[in-house]
């Protein structure tokens, strides 16, 4: 049996996105958006141009959270000097994420909701 799509949740999510786009821009939006640099045609990844700073910070926060979670898992399995190196990595990622998350919170975004 095919699962019925819950359009109400989809409509609510769409309304929230539209409301955010219609809201007054945060001071962070006074920063210039990203610019795309030329990359090799063989490169599978590239940064898109015209991404607003606040949107970029949201993605950085999510990436750092993922790195933190992976590092935590690796640390449990490491031993000796590797464990110390991984802990150093974990702390660097945590500090970076704390700074990004503080910027997001200062601009009205709850990083835990991302």
N, C-alpha and C positions, 0 to 999 in steps of 0.2 A: 504494500500500500504506500502510495506517495505521500510524503509528509507535507502538510499544508504550511505554506509560508505565512509568517505572522507579519502582515503588512503594517499593523499598528506600531510595532517596534521599529520597523524600517522608516515609517513616516515620522516617528518621534526623533529618530537619529538624524534624519534629513532636516527637520525643523531646527534642531540644535545647531547643526552645521550652518544653516542659513542665518540663524540668530547671531552666531559668532562672527560670521562674515559681515553682518550689518552693524555690529557693535563699533563703538568708537575705537580707533586704533590705539594700541598700547604705545607708550613712548619708545619701546623697543622697535616699533615699526618705522621709526625715523631713520633707522640704519638702512643702508642700501641692501637690496636683495642679493642673493648669490649671483655669481657670474659663472657661466660655463666656460671652462678652458678646453682647448682642443686636446683630445686624447687619441691614442692609437686606435685604428679601426679594429685591432685585435682585442682591445680592452673590453671586458664584459660589463664594466661598471663606469659610470661617469656621474658627476654632480650636475644636476639640471640647473639651468639659469633661472633667475627670477623667483627663487624660493625666499620667502620672507624670513627674517631672523628668528622670529618666535616659532615659526613652523620648523625651522632647522634645529632649534634648541630642543624641541619636543622629540625629534628623531635622535638627536645626540643623547638625550636622557635615556631613551629606550635602548639604544646601542650600548651605552655604558652599563645599564642594568643587566643586560644579557652578558656582557663581559664579566661583570661582578659575579653573577650566578655560575658561569662556567669556571671562573677562577676558584670560587669556593669549592666546587666539586673536585677540581684538580688538587687543591691543597690537601684535602682529606686523604688522597692516595699518594702524595709525595713524601719523600723522606730526605733527611740530611739537608744539604745545601739547597736542593731543589725546593724544599718546603719553604725555606727562608726567602728564596727568590720569588716564589709564587705569592707569598704573603706580601712582599714588597709591591708586586703587581696589583694585588687585591687592594691595598691601601691607596695606591695611586689612582686606581679606577674609582674607588669610593670617594676620594677627595674631589676628583674631577666631576663625578656625578653630583656631589653635594653642591658644588659651585653652580653647575648648570641648573639643578633643581631650584636653588635659591633664586636664580634669575627668573625662572619660570613662575615661581610663587610670587615674586615681586611684580609680575605682570599678569597676575590673576589666573594662572594655570596651575591646577593641582597635578603634580607629576605622577601621583599614585593613581590618577584616573586614566592615564595614558595606556 
